[in-house]
């Protein structure tokens, strides 16, 4: 998506959740240092070279957790890929546990 602020997800009932909704939910949650290997089971998306070059690792990725298991990366695939390429072991993250994403997308 060319405009990050237009990022949104639609669940099976048709309810739309925007990146702004997610950021509002997470605004008071801490940024954590997440071990990258904890995300190994989550498939990546198509990585665009320009977005990869511009990926800023000082911004946390957003990961959905359900029942103690990371389900998906909502935002930050390019940052995760860049961190892996730079041979980092951890990445800054915010963990979404609020239940707005209950299934794999």
ABEGO torsion letter per residue (X at the ends): XABAAABBBBBAAGBBBBAAAAAAAAAABBBBBBBAAAAAABBBBBBBAAAAAABBAABBBBBBBBGGBBABBABGAAAAAAAAAAGBABBBBBBBAAGABABBX
